[in-house]
Amino acid sequence: MTLTIDAEFVVDVSSDNENWTTVLKEDRRVTDGSNKADRTIDLTPFLGSGADGTRPVYLRVSDSFPDDGWGGRVYHVTATQTEQ
């Protein structure tokens, strides 16, 4: 998955919407968009198959510095599946 994001973000991924793993985090206080970039996340560890042959993957974007209220600003999300 490729995520275009900036500002003060934390990106977590889950396969069950209960147990979350942080996959991206901005550790600097950036509020001017200067860290806007496409960031690629490998979702393979979160994929599996449910009873119907599919399993959802959950993505959560939150604020790495909640005291200032900037949070993550998401511009675009692209998910691509490749057969192996």
PyMOL Python script that loads the backbone (N, CA, C, O; Angstrom):
from pymol import cmd

cmd.read_pdbstr("""\
ATOM      1  N   MET A   1       0.849  -1.157   0.000  1.00  0.00           N
ATOM      2  CA  MET A   1       0.000   0.000   0.000  1.00  0.00           C
ATOM      3  C   MET A   1       0.898   1.224   0.000  1.00  0.00           C
ATOM      4  O   MET A   1       1.935   1.255   0.662  1.00  0.00           O
ATOM      5  N   THR A   2       0.482   2.231  -0.754  1.00  0.00           N
ATOM      6  CA  THR A   2       1.193   3.505  -0.751  1.00  0.00           C
ATOM      7  C   THR A   2       0.263   4.574  -0.198  1.00  0.00           C
ATOM      8  O   THR A   2      -0.882   4.708  -0.629  1.00  0.00           O
ATOM      9  N   LEU A   3       0.767   5.319   0.748  1.00  0.00           N
ATOM     10  CA  LEU A   3       0.003   6.340   1.455  1.00  0.00           C
ATOM     11  C   LEU A   3       0.726   7.669   1.286  1.00  0.00           C
ATOM     12  O   LEU A   3       1.899   7.787   1.641  1.00  0.00           O
ATOM     13  N   THR A   4       0.039   8.665   0.749  1.00  0.00           N
ATOM     14  CA  THR A   4       0.598  10.019   0.677  1.00  0.00           C
ATOM     15  C   THR A   4       0.105  10.758   1.907  1.00  0.00           C
ATOM     16  O   THR A   4      -1.098  10.950   2.085  1.00  0.00           O
ATOM     17  N   ILE A   5       1.039  11.173   2.758  1.00  0.00           N
ATOM     18  CA  ILE A   5       0.678  11.722   4.066  1.00  0.00           C
ATOM     19  C   ILE A   5       1.714  12.754   4.489  1.00  0.00           C
ATOM     20  O   ILE A   5       2.864  12.713   4.051  1.00  0.00           O
ATOM     21  N   ASP A   6       1.294  13.681   5.347  1.00  0.00           N
ATOM     22  CA  ASP A   6       2.241  14.617   5.942  1.00  0.00           C
ATOM     23  C   ASP A   6       1.764  15.010   7.336  1.00  0.00           C
ATOM     24  O   ASP A   6       0.792  14.460   7.854  1.00  0.00           O
ATOM     25  N   ALA A   7       2.464  15.968   7.930  1.00  0.00           N
ATOM     26  CA  ALA A   7       2.196  16.499   9.264  1.00  0.00           C
ATOM     27  C   ALA A   7       2.637  15.503  10.341  1.00  0.00           C
ATOM     28  O   ALA A   7       3.600  14.763  10.144  1.00  0.00           O
ATOM     29  N   GLU A   8       1.946  15.485  11.459  1.00  0.00           N
ATOM     30  CA  GLU A   8       2.370  14.717  12.647  1.00  0.00           C
ATOM     31  C   GLU A   8       1.528  13.450  12.765  1.00  0.00           C
ATOM     32  O   GLU A   8       0.530  13.427  13.485  1.00  0.00           O
ATOM     33  N   PHE A   9       1.928  12.410  12.063  1.00  0.00           N
ATOM     34  CA  PHE A   9       1.098  11.214  11.932  1.00  0.00           C
ATOM     35  C   PHE A   9       1.652  10.006  12.660  1.00  0.00           C
ATOM     36  O   PHE A   9       2.852   9.877  12.901  1.00  0.00           O
ATOM     37  N   VAL A  10       0.725   9.132  12.996  1.00  0.00           N
ATOM     38  CA  VAL A  10       1.005   7.759  13.391  1.00  0.00           C
ATOM     39  C   VAL A  10       0.083   6.914  12.540  1.00  0.00           C
ATOM     40  O   VAL A  10      -1.116   7.183  12.469  1.00  0.00           O
ATOM     41  N   VAL A  11       0.626   5.892  11.890  1.00  0.00           N
ATOM     42  CA  VAL A  11      -0.180   4.983  11.086  1.00  0.00           C
ATOM     43  C   VAL A  11      -0.064   3.591  11.692  1.00  0.00           C
ATOM     44  O   VAL A  11       1.029   3.041  11.829  1.00  0.00           O
ATOM     45  N   ASP A  12      -1.215   3.038  12.048  1.00  0.00           N
ATOM     46  CA  ASP A  12      -1.285   1.697  12.625  1.00  0.00           C
ATOM     47  C   ASP A  12      -2.076   0.806  11.682  1.00  0.00           C
ATOM     48  O   ASP A  12      -2.960   1.272  10.963  1.00  0.00           O
ATOM     49  N   VAL A  13      -1.745  -0.489  11.692  1.00  0.00           N
ATOM     50  CA  VAL A  13      -2.434  -1.471  10.866  1.00  0.00           C
ATOM     51  C   VAL A  13      -2.866  -2.624  11.762  1.00  0.00           C
ATOM     52  O   VAL A  13      -2.178  -2.977  12.720  1.00  0.00           O
ATOM     53  N   SER A  14      -4.025  -3.207  11.432  1.00  0.00           N
ATOM     54  CA  SER A  14      -4.557  -4.332  12.194  1.00  0.00           C
ATOM     55  C   SER A  14      -5.264  -5.299  11.251  1.00  0.00           C
ATOM     56  O   SER A  14      -5.812  -4.896  10.225  1.00  0.00           O
ATOM     57  N   SER A  15      -5.245  -6.559  11.606  1.00  0.00           N
ATOM     58  CA  SER A  15      -6.013  -7.551  10.838  1.00  0.00           C
ATOM     59  C   SER A  15      -7.316  -7.912  11.539  1.00  0.00           C
ATOM     60  O   SER A  15      -8.153  -8.613  10.969  1.00  0.00           O
ATOM     61  N   ASP A  16      -7.498  -7.433  12.784  1.00  0.00           N
ATOM     62  CA  ASP A  16      -8.718  -7.788  13.524  1.00  0.00           C
ATOM     63  C   ASP A  16      -9.431  -6.584  14.142  1.00  0.00           C
ATOM     64  O   ASP A  16     -10.442  -6.751  14.824  1.00  0.00           O
ATOM     65  N   ASN A  17      -8.921  -5.383  13.913  1.00  0.00           N
ATOM     66  CA  ASN A  17      -9.501  -4.146  14.445  1.00  0.00           C
ATOM     67  C   ASN A  17      -9.436  -4.080  15.979  1.00  0.00           C
ATOM     68  O   ASN A  17     -10.169  -3.315  16.606  1.00  0.00           O
ATOM     69  N   GLU A  18      -8.556  -4.885  16.568  1.00  0.00           N
ATOM     70  CA  GLU A  18      -8.359  -4.873  18.022  1.00  0.00           C
ATOM     71  C   GLU A  18      -6.891  -4.753  18.396  1.00  0.00           C
ATOM     72  O   GLU A  18      -6.539  -4.004  19.308  1.00  0.00           O
ATOM     73  N   ASN A  19      -6.030  -5.489  17.695  1.00  0.00           N
ATOM     74  CA  ASN A  19      -4.595  -5.488  17.967  1.00  0.00           C
ATOM     75  C   ASN A  19      -3.904  -4.702  16.861  1.00  0.00           C
ATOM     76  O   ASN A  19      -3.990  -5.055  15.685  1.00  0.00           O
ATOM     77  N   TRP A  20      -3.217  -3.627  17.253  1.00  0.00           N
ATOM     78  CA  TRP A  20      -2.666  -2.686  16.285  1.00  0.00           C
ATOM     79  C   TRP A  20      -1.145  -2.693  16.303  1.00  0.00           C
ATOM     80  O   TRP A  20      -0.522  -2.865  17.351  1.00  0.00           O
ATOM     81  N   THR A  21      -0.557  -2.502  15.120  1.00  0.00           N
ATOM     82  CA  THR A  21       0.886  -2.406  14.970  1.00  0.00           C
ATOM     83  C   THR A  21       1.212  -1.070  14.305  1.00  0.00           C
ATOM     84  O   THR A  21       0.668  -0.759  13.245  1.00  0.00           O
ATOM     85  N   THR A  22       2.086  -0.286  14.909  1.00  0.00           N
ATOM     86  CA  THR A  22       2.502   0.979  14.312  1.00  0.00           C
ATOM     87  C   THR A  22       3.482   0.685  13.183  1.00  0.00           C
ATOM     88  O   THR A  22       4.500   0.023  13.387  1.00  0.00           O
ATOM     89  N   VAL A  23       3.161   1.192  11.977  1.00  0.00           N
ATOM     90  CA  VAL A  23       4.004   0.955  10.813  1.00  0.00           C
ATOM     91  C   VAL A  23       4.678   2.231  10.302  1.00  0.00           C
ATOM     92  O   VAL A  23       5.678   2.155   9.587  1.00  0.00           O
ATOM     93  N   LEU A  24       4.144   3.395  10.658  1.00  0.00           N
ATOM     94  CA  LEU A  24       4.744   4.682  10.300  1.00  0.00           C
ATOM     95  C   LEU A  24       4.525   5.663  11.444  1.00  0.00           C
ATOM     96  O   LEU A  24       3.469   5.674  12.077  1.00  0.00           O
ATOM     97  N   LYS A  25       5.537   6.485  11.700  1.00  0.00           N
ATOM     98  CA  LYS A  25       5.374   7.513  12.730  1.00  0.00           C
ATOM     99  C   LYS A  25       6.303   8.679  12.441  1.00  0.00           C
ATOM    100  O   LYS A  25       7.495   8.491  12.198  1.00  0.00           O
ATOM    101  N   GLU A  26       5.747   9.886  12.469  1.00  0.00           N
ATOM    102  CA  GLU A  26       6.557  11.097  12.352  1.00  0.00           C
ATOM    103  C   GLU A  26       6.971  11.506  13.755  1.00  0.00           C
ATOM    104  O   GLU A  26       6.125  11.758  14.614  1.00  0.00           O
ATOM    105  N   ASP A  27       8.278  11.571  13.984  1.00  0.00           N
ATOM    106  CA  ASP A  27       8.807  11.899  15.309  1.00  0.00           C
ATOM    107  C   ASP A  27       9.129  13.381  15.477  1.00  0.00           C
ATOM    108  O   ASP A  27       9.528  13.818  16.557  1.00  0.00           O
ATOM    109  N   ARG A  28       8.953  14.153  14.400  1.00  0.00           N
ATOM    110  CA  ARG A  28       9.230  15.590  14.474  1.00  0.00           C
ATOM    111  C   ARG A  28       7.917  16.364  14.467  1.00  0.00           C
ATOM    112  O   ARG A  28       6.899  15.870  13.980  1.00  0.00           O
ATOM    113  N   ARG A  29       7.944  17.554  14.999  1.00  0.00           N
ATOM    114  CA  ARG A  29       6.760  18.431  14.969  1.00  0.00           C
ATOM    115  C   ARG A  29       6.757  19.173  13.637  1.00  0.00           C
ATOM    116  O   ARG A  29       7.398  20.213  13.491  1.00  0.00           O
ATOM    117  N   VAL A  30       6.027  18.625  12.672  1.00  0.00           N
ATOM    118  CA  VAL A  30       5.970  19.192  11.330  1.00  0.00           C
ATOM    119  C   VAL A  30       4.530  19.583  11.038  1.00  0.00           C
ATOM    120  O   VAL A  30       3.642  18.729  11.035  1.00  0.00           O
ATOM    121  N   THR A  31       4.292  20.863  10.794  1.00  0.00           N
ATOM    122  CA  THR A  31       2.926  21.330  10.536  1.00  0.00           C
ATOM    123  C   THR A  31       2.796  22.069   9.203  1.00  0.00           C
ATOM    124  O   THR A  31       1.705  22.510   8.844  1.00  0.00           O
ATOM    125  N   ASP A  32       3.895  22.204   8.476  1.00  0.00           N
ATOM    126  CA  ASP A  32       3.875  23.002   7.245  1.00  0.00           C
ATOM    127  C   ASP A  32       3.821  22.170   5.964  1.00  0.00           C
ATOM    128  O   ASP A  32       3.933  22.724   4.870  1.00  0.00           O
ATOM    129  N   GLY A  33       3.653  20.866   6.079  1.00  0.00           N
ATOM    130  CA  GLY A  33       3.576  20.014   4.895  1.00  0.00           C
ATOM    131  C   GLY A  33       4.919  19.650   4.295  1.00  0.00           C
ATOM    132  O   GLY A  33       4.964  18.979   3.264  1.00  0.00           O
ATOM    133  N   SER A  34       6.014  20.070   4.907  1.00  0.00           N
ATOM    134  CA  SER A  34       7.340  19.825   4.345  1.00  0.00           C
ATOM    135  C   SER A  34       7.739  18.344   4.355  1.00  0.00           C
ATOM    136  O   SER A  34       8.702  17.966   3.688  1.00  0.00           O
ATOM    137  N   ASN A  35       7.025  17.514   5.090  1.00  0.00           N
ATOM    138  CA  ASN A  35       7.324  16.082   5.112  1.00  0.00           C
ATOM    139  C   ASN A  35       6.334  15.273   4.271  1.00  0.00           C
ATOM    140  O   ASN A  35       6.257  14.051   4.404  1.00  0.00           O
ATOM    141  N   LYS A  36       5.583  15.948   3.414  1.00  0.00           N
ATOM    142  CA  LYS A  36       4.633  15.237   2.540  1.00  0.00           C
ATOM    143  C   LYS A  36       5.412  14.304   1.620  1.00  0.00           C
ATOM    144  O   LYS A  36       6.355  14.716   0.945  1.00  0.00           O
ATOM    145  N   ALA A  37       4.995  13.030   1.609  1.00  0.00           N
ATOM    146  CA  ALA A  37       5.678  12.036   0.788  1.00  0.00           C
ATOM    147  C   ALA A  37       4.782  10.827   0.593  1.00  0.00           C
ATOM    148  O   ALA A  37       3.839  10.594   1.349  1.00  0.00           O
ATOM    149  N   ASP A  38       5.103  10.067  -0.442  1.00  0.00           N
ATOM    150  CA  ASP A  38       4.493   8.758  -0.625  1.00  0.00           C
ATOM    151  C   ASP A  38       5.270   7.776   0.229  1.00  0.00           C
ATOM    152  O   ASP A  38       6.491   7.673   0.116  1.00  0.00           O
ATOM    153  N   ARG A  39       4.566   7.062   1.077  1.00  0.00           N
ATOM    154  CA  ARG A  39       5.199   6.080   1.948  1.00  0.00           C
ATOM    155  C   ARG A  39       4.570   4.722   1.675  1.00  0.00           C
ATOM    156  O   ARG A  39       3.347   4.585   1.639  1.00  0.00           O
ATOM    157  N   THR A  40       5.418   3.728   1.484  1.00  0.00           N
ATOM    158  CA  THR A  40       4.945   2.386   1.146  1.00  0.00           C
ATOM    159  C   THR A  40       4.954   1.503   2.382  1.00  0.00           C
ATOM    160  O   THR A  40       5.926   1.466   3.137  1.00  0.00           O
ATOM    161  N   ILE A  41       3.858   0.797   2.570  1.00  0.00           N
ATOM    162  CA  ILE A  41       3.692  -0.115   3.704  1.00  0.00           C
ATOM    163  C   ILE A  41       3.435  -1.505   3.148  1.00  0.00           C
ATOM    164  O   ILE A  41       2.561  -1.680   2.299  1.00  0.00           O
ATOM    165  N   ASP A  42       4.181  -2.491   3.612  1.00  0.00           N
ATOM    166  CA  ASP A  42       3.950  -3.879   3.226  1.00  0.00           C
ATOM    167  C   ASP A  42       2.884  -4.459   4.146  1.00  0.00           C
ATOM    168  O   ASP A  42       3.107  -4.614   5.347  1.00  0.00           O
ATOM    169  N   LEU A  43       1.736  -4.774   3.583  1.00  0.00           N
ATOM    170  CA  LEU A  43       0.626  -5.298   4.383  1.00  0.00           C
ATOM    171  C   LEU A  43       0.629  -6.821   4.487  1.00  0.00           C
ATOM    172  O   LEU A  43      -0.253  -7.395   5.126  1.00  0.00           O
ATOM    173  N   THR A  44       1.597  -7.475   3.876  1.00  0.00           N
ATOM    174  CA  THR A  44       1.639  -8.942   3.854  1.00  0.00           C
ATOM    175  C   THR A  44       1.469  -9.567   5.239  1.00  0.00           C
ATOM    176  O   THR A  44       0.712 -10.529   5.369  1.00  0.00           O
ATOM    177  N   PRO A  45       2.145  -9.059   6.287  1.00  0.00           N
ATOM    178  CA  PRO A  45       1.987  -9.688   7.609  1.00  0.00           C
ATOM    179  C   PRO A  45       0.559  -9.601   8.173  1.00  0.00           C
ATOM    180  O   PRO A  45       0.218 -10.320   9.112  1.00  0.00           O
ATOM    181  N   PHE A  46      -0.258  -8.737   7.610  1.00  0.00           N
ATOM    182  CA  PHE A  46      -1.606  -8.527   8.132  1.00  0.00           C
ATOM    183  C   PHE A  46      -2.670  -9.218   7.296  1.00  0.00           C
ATOM    184  O   PHE A  46      -3.851  -9.194   7.642  1.00  0.00           O
ATOM    185  N   LEU A  47      -2.258  -9.830   6.201  1.00  0.00           N
ATOM    186  CA  LEU A  47      -3.201 -10.503   5.314  1.00  0.00           C
ATOM    187  C   LEU A  47      -3.382 -11.946   5.742  1.00  0.00           C
ATOM    188  O   LEU A  47      -2.475 -12.558   6.306  1.00  0.00           O
ATOM    189  N   GLY A  48      -4.521 -12.466   5.480  1.00  0.00           N
ATOM    190  CA  GLY A  48      -4.829 -13.858   5.766  1.00  0.00           C
ATOM    191  C   GLY A  48      -6.132 -14.173   5.088  1.00  0.00           C
ATOM    192  O   GLY A  48      -6.629 -13.380   4.288  1.00  0.00           O
ATOM    193  N   SER A  49      -6.681 -15.300   5.394  1.00  0.00           N
ATOM    194  CA  SER A  49      -7.975 -15.609   4.793  1.00  0.00           C
ATOM    195  C   SER A  49      -8.974 -15.950   5.878  1.00  0.00           C
ATOM    196  O   SER A  49      -8.699 -16.721   6.797  1.00  0.00           O
ATOM    197  N   GLY A  50     -10.124 -15.356   5.741  1.00  0.00           N
ATOM    198  CA  GLY A  50     -11.224 -15.617   6.659  1.00  0.00           C
ATOM    199  C   GLY A  50     -12.079 -16.760   6.143  1.00  0.00           C
ATOM    200  O   GLY A  50     -11.690 -17.453   5.204  1.00  0.00           O
ATOM    201  N   ALA A  51     -13.220 -16.957   6.739  1.00  0.00           N
ATOM    202  CA  ALA A  51     -14.109 -18.052   6.368  1.00  0.00           C
ATOM    203  C   ALA A  51     -14.544 -17.965   4.909  1.00  0.00           C
ATOM    204  O   ALA A  51     -14.749 -18.993   4.263  1.00  0.00           O
ATOM    205  N   ASP A  52     -14.685 -16.758   4.387  1.00  0.00           N
ATOM    206  CA  ASP A  52     -15.127 -16.599   2.997  1.00  0.00           C
ATOM    207  C   ASP A  52     -13.965 -16.415   2.029  1.00  0.00           C
ATOM    208  O   ASP A  52     -14.183 -16.053   0.873  1.00  0.00           O
ATOM    209  N   GLY A  53     -12.728 -16.659   2.480  1.00  0.00           N
ATOM    210  CA  GLY A  53     -11.566 -16.539   1.622  1.00  0.00           C
ATOM    211  C   GLY A  53     -10.936 -15.159   1.616  1.00  0.00           C
ATOM    212  O   GLY A  53      -9.928 -14.937   0.945  1.00  0.00           O
ATOM    213  N   THR A  54     -11.520 -14.231   2.357  1.00  0.00           N
ATOM    214  CA  THR A  54     -10.963 -12.887   2.433  1.00  0.00           C
ATOM    215  C   THR A  54     -10.789 -12.494   3.893  1.00  0.00           C
ATOM    216  O   THR A  54     -11.343 -13.120   4.796  1.00  0.00           O
ATOM    217  N   ARG A  55     -10.018 -11.459   4.098  1.00  0.00           N
ATOM    218  CA  ARG A  55      -9.843 -10.923   5.453  1.00  0.00           C
ATOM    219  C   ARG A  55      -9.540  -9.443   5.329  1.00  0.00           C
ATOM    220  O   ARG A  55      -8.651  -9.060   4.568  1.00  0.00           O
ATOM    221  N   PRO A  56     -10.246  -8.613   6.050  1.00  0.00           N
ATOM    222  CA  PRO A  56      -9.990  -7.172   5.949  1.00  0.00           C
ATOM    223  C   PRO A  56      -8.675  -6.782   6.615  1.00  0.00           C
ATOM    224  O   PRO A  56      -8.171  -7.479   7.496  1.00  0.00           O
ATOM    225  N   VAL A  57      -8.140  -5.662   6.175  1.00  0.00           N
ATOM    226  CA  VAL A  57      -7.003  -5.031   6.816  1.00  0.00           C
ATOM    227  C   VAL A  57      -7.460  -3.636   7.218  1.00  0.00           C
ATOM    228  O   VAL A  57      -8.010  -2.899   6.401  1.00  0.00           O
ATOM    229  N   TYR A  58      -7.235  -3.280   8.460  1.00  0.00           N
ATOM    230  CA  TYR A  58      -7.678  -1.992   8.994  1.00  0.00           C
ATOM    231  C   TYR A  58      -6.489  -1.048   9.083  1.00  0.00           C
ATOM    232  O   TYR A  58      -5.388  -1.449   9.461  1.00  0.00           O
ATOM    233  N   LEU A  59      -6.723   0.204   8.734  1.00  0.00           N
ATOM    234  CA  LEU A  59      -5.712   1.240   8.776  1.00  0.00           C
ATOM    235  C   LEU A  59      -6.218   2.366   9.662  1.00  0.00           C
ATOM    236  O   LEU A  59      -7.357   2.811   9.520  1.00  0.00           O
ATOM    237  N   ARG A  60      -5.372   2.829  10.577  1.00  0.00           N
ATOM    238  CA  ARG A  60      -5.755   3.911  11.488  1.00  0.00           C
ATOM    239  C   ARG A  60      -4.675   4.990  11.440  1.00  0.00           C
ATOM    240  O   ARG A  60      -3.487   4.708  11.597  1.00  0.00           O
ATOM    241  N   VAL A  61      -5.112   6.231  11.221  1.00  0.00           N
ATOM    242  CA  VAL A  61      -4.189   7.366  11.216  1.00  0.00           C
ATOM    243  C   VAL A  61      -4.521   8.238  12.420  1.00  0.00           C
ATOM    244  O   VAL A  61      -5.669   8.637  12.613  1.00  0.00           O
ATOM    245  N   SER A  62      -3.505   8.529  13.227  1.00  0.00           N
ATOM    246  CA  SER A  62      -3.714   9.361  14.401  1.00  0.00           C
ATOM    247  C   SER A  62      -2.580  10.378  14.514  1.00  0.00           C
ATOM    248  O   SER A  62      -1.795  10.550  13.581  1.00  0.00           O
ATOM    249  N   ASP A  63      -2.501  11.041  15.650  1.00  0.00           N
ATOM    250  CA  ASP A  63      -1.637  12.193  15.873  1.00  0.00           C
ATOM    251  C   ASP A  63      -0.423  11.796  16.716  1.00  0.00           C
ATOM    252  O   ASP A  63      -0.581  11.277  17.821  1.00  0.00           O
ATOM    253  N   SER A  64       0.791  12.036  16.201  1.00  0.00           N
ATOM    254  CA  SER A  64       1.987  11.698  16.973  1.00  0.00           C
ATOM    255  C   SER A  64       2.284  12.721  18.072  1.00  0.00           C
ATOM    256  O   SER A  64       3.084  12.454  18.969  1.00  0.00           O
ATOM    257  N   PHE A  65       1.638  13.896  18.003  1.00  0.00           N
ATOM    258  CA  PHE A  65       1.749  14.919  19.040  1.00  0.00           C
ATOM    259  C   PHE A  65       0.342  15.442  19.344  1.00  0.00           C
ATOM    260  O   PHE A  65      -0.007  16.541  18.915  1.00  0.00           O
ATOM    261  N   PRO A  66      -0.464  14.677  20.073  1.00  0.00           N
ATOM    262  CA  PRO A  66      -1.863  15.059  20.284  1.00  0.00           C
ATOM    263  C   PRO A  66      -2.060  16.379  21.035  1.00  0.00           C
ATOM    264  O   PRO A  66      -3.156  16.940  21.021  1.00  0.00           O
ATOM    265  N   ASP A  67      -1.018  16.871  21.684  1.00  0.00           N
ATOM    266  CA  ASP A  67      -1.157  18.120  22.424  1.00  0.00           C
ATOM    267  C   ASP A  67      -1.336  19.346  21.528  1.00  0.00           C
ATOM    268  O   ASP A  67      -1.830  20.375  21.989  1.00  0.00           O
ATOM    269  N   ASP A  68      -0.941  19.250  20.247  1.00  0.00           N
ATOM    270  CA  ASP A  68      -1.088  20.419  19.379  1.00  0.00           C
ATOM    271  C   ASP A  68      -2.183  20.267  18.323  1.00  0.00           C
ATOM    272  O   ASP A  68      -2.512  21.233  17.635  1.00  0.00           O
ATOM    273  N   GLY A  69      -2.747  19.073  18.187  1.00  0.00           N
ATOM    274  CA  GLY A  69      -3.914  18.883  17.331  1.00  0.00           C
ATOM    275  C   GLY A  69      -3.685  18.820  15.831  1.00  0.00           C
ATOM    276  O   GLY A  69      -4.652  18.902  15.075  1.00  0.00           O
ATOM    277  N   TRP A  70      -2.445  18.676  15.364  1.00  0.00           N
ATOM    278  CA  TRP A  70      -2.219  18.640  13.926  1.00  0.00           C
ATOM    279  C   TRP A  70      -2.550  17.286  13.322  1.00  0.00           C
ATOM    280  O   TRP A  70      -3.260  17.228  12.319  1.00  0.00           O
ATOM    281  N   GLY A  71      -2.072  16.224  13.883  1.00  0.00           N
ATOM    282  CA  GLY A  71      -2.367  14.895  13.360  1.00  0.00           C
ATOM    283  C   GLY A  71      -1.814  14.659  11.971  1.00  0.00           C
ATOM    284  O   GLY A  71      -1.034  15.458  11.451  1.00  0.00           O
ATOM    285  N   GLY A  72      -2.227  13.553  11.379  1.00  0.00           N
ATOM    286  CA  GLY A  72      -1.779  13.210  10.036  1.00  0.00           C
ATOM    287  C   GLY A  72      -2.748  13.730   8.993  1.00  0.00           C
ATOM    288  O   GLY A  72      -3.963  13.702   9.186  1.00  0.00           O
ATOM    289  N   ARG A  73      -2.203  14.201   7.895  1.00  0.00           N
ATOM    290  CA  ARG A  73      -3.021  14.695   6.785  1.00  0.00           C
ATOM    291  C   ARG A  73      -2.817  13.728   5.624  1.00  0.00           C
ATOM    292  O   ARG A  73      -1.732  13.666   5.044  1.00  0.00           O
ATOM    293  N   VAL A  74      -3.867  12.970   5.286  1.00  0.00           N
ATOM    294  CA  VAL A  74      -3.806  11.957   4.231  1.00  0.00           C
ATOM    295  C   VAL A  74      -4.308  12.563   2.930  1.00  0.00           C
ATOM    296  O   VAL A  74      -5.376  13.173   2.884  1.00  0.00           O
ATOM    297  N   TYR A  75      -3.524  12.388   1.877  1.00  0.00           N
ATOM    298  CA  TYR A  75      -3.882  12.908   0.554  1.00  0.00           C
ATOM    299  C   TYR A  75      -4.381  11.811  -0.372  1.00  0.00           C
ATOM    300  O   TYR A  75      -5.335  12.009  -1.124  1.00  0.00           O
ATOM    301  N   HIS A  76      -3.729  10.647  -0.315  1.00  0.00           N
ATOM    302  CA  HIS A  76      -4.040   9.596  -1.283  1.00  0.00           C
ATOM    303  C   HIS A  76      -3.628   8.245  -0.720  1.00  0.00           C
ATOM    304  O   HIS A  76      -2.608   8.130  -0.041  1.00  0.00           O
ATOM    305  N   VAL A  77      -4.433   7.219  -1.007  1.00  0.00           N
ATOM    306  CA  VAL A  77      -4.122   5.851  -0.599  1.00  0.00           C
ATOM    307  C   VAL A  77      -4.300   4.940  -1.818  1.00  0.00           C
ATOM    308  O   VAL A  77      -5.322   4.993  -2.502  1.00  0.00           O
ATOM    309  N   THR A  78      -3.302   4.116  -2.074  1.00  0.00           N
ATOM    310  CA  THR A  78      -3.365   3.144  -3.163  1.00  0.00           C
ATOM    311  C   THR A  78      -2.971   1.781  -2.617  1.00  0.00           C
ATOM    312  O   THR A  78      -1.932   1.646  -1.971  1.00  0.00           O
ATOM    313  N   ALA A  79      -3.788   0.779  -2.870  1.00  0.00           N
ATOM    314  CA  ALA A  79      -3.459  -0.590  -2.468  1.00  0.00           C
ATOM    315  C   ALA A  79      -3.349  -1.440  -3.722  1.00  0.00           C
ATOM    316  O   ALA A  79      -4.205  -1.381  -4.605  1.00  0.00           O
ATOM    317  N   THR A  80      -2.289  -2.229  -3.790  1.00  0.00           N
ATOM    318  CA  THR A  80      -2.050  -3.094  -4.933  1.00  0.00           C
ATOM    319  C   THR A  80      -1.795  -4.503  -4.430  1.00  0.00           C
ATOM    320  O   THR A  80      -1.009  -4.714  -3.506  1.00  0.00           O
ATOM    321  N   GLN A  81      -2.463  -5.457  -5.044  1.00  0.00           N
ATOM    322  CA  GLN A  81      -2.273  -6.863  -4.673  1.00  0.00           C
ATOM    323  C   GLN A  81      -1.466  -7.542  -5.745  1.00  0.00           C
ATOM    324  O   GLN A  81      -1.745  -7.394  -6.935  1.00  0.00           O
ATOM    325  N   THR A  82      -0.456  -8.292  -5.324  1.00  0.00           N
ATOM    326  CA  THR A  82       0.338  -9.066  -6.280  1.00  0.00           C
ATOM    327  C   THR A  82       0.212 -10.534  -5.929  1.00  0.00           C
ATOM    328  O   THR A  82       0.196 -10.903  -4.755  1.00  0.00           O
ATOM    329  N   GLU A  83       0.124 -11.360  -6.941  1.00  0.00           N
ATOM    330  CA  GLU A  83       0.020 -12.810  -6.740  1.00  0.00           C
ATOM    331  C   GLU A  83       1.415 -13.378  -6.513  1.00  0.00           C
ATOM    332  O   GLU A  83       2.386 -12.963  -7.146  1.00  0.00           O
ATOM    333  N   GLN A  84       1.491 -14.335  -5.597  1.00  0.00           N
ATOM    334  CA  GLN A  84       2.777 -14.982  -5.338  1.00  0.00           C
ATOM    335  C   GLN A  84       2.657 -16.461  -5.457  1.00  0.00           C
ATOM    336  O   GLN A  84       3.641 -17.178  -5.272  1.00  0.00           O
TER     337      GLN A  84
END
""", "prot")
cmd.dss("prot")
cmd.show_as("cartoon", "prot")
cmd.util.cbc("prot")
cmd.orient("prot")
